[in-house]
């Protein structure tokens, strides 16, 4: 995966996170004493961090041109 593709995928992941988090906050905005948005938000942040780490993870064989064994 090229660096440009990784950057665009990371921007997309952050955008999706912001949209989902905003919808959760809007859904729980009527109940001011609820701790549910904080717990769900924390889970979403951990998921975002794991997703970004997976996007940027490099392997030793991180190339798009893999040679196929045609025997």
C-alpha positions, -999 to 999 in steps of 0.1 A, spaced: 0 0 0 15 33 -10 19 62 15 -8 82 -3 -33 54 1 -24 51 38 -29 88 43 -63 88 26 -74 57 44 -64 73 78 -83 105 69 -113 83 61 -111 64 93 -109 96 114 -138 110 94 -160 80 100 -150 81 137 -161 117 140 -194 111 124 -202 80 145 -191 98 177 -212 129 169 -243 107 163 -237 90 196 -234 123 214 -265 136 197 -285 105 207 -275 109 244 -277 147 245 -311 146 263 -298 128 293 -272 151 309 -262 126 337 -255 97 314 -220 83 313 -228 61 283 -213 84 257 -180 85 275 -177 47 277 -188 42 241 -165 71 230 -136 54 248 -143 22 230 -145 40 197 -111 58 203 -94 25 211 -109 11 179 -97 41 159 -62 37 173 -61 0 165 -74 7 130 -47 34 123 -20 11 137 -32 -17 113 -32 7 84 4 19 90 18 -15 100 47 -25 79 58 -60 72 91 -73 59 74 -81 26 54 -49 22 53 -47 -15 24 -49 -40 44 -70 -65 44 -106 -52 58 -133 -73 35 -162 -79 46 -197 -80 34 -210 -113 46 -246 -111 
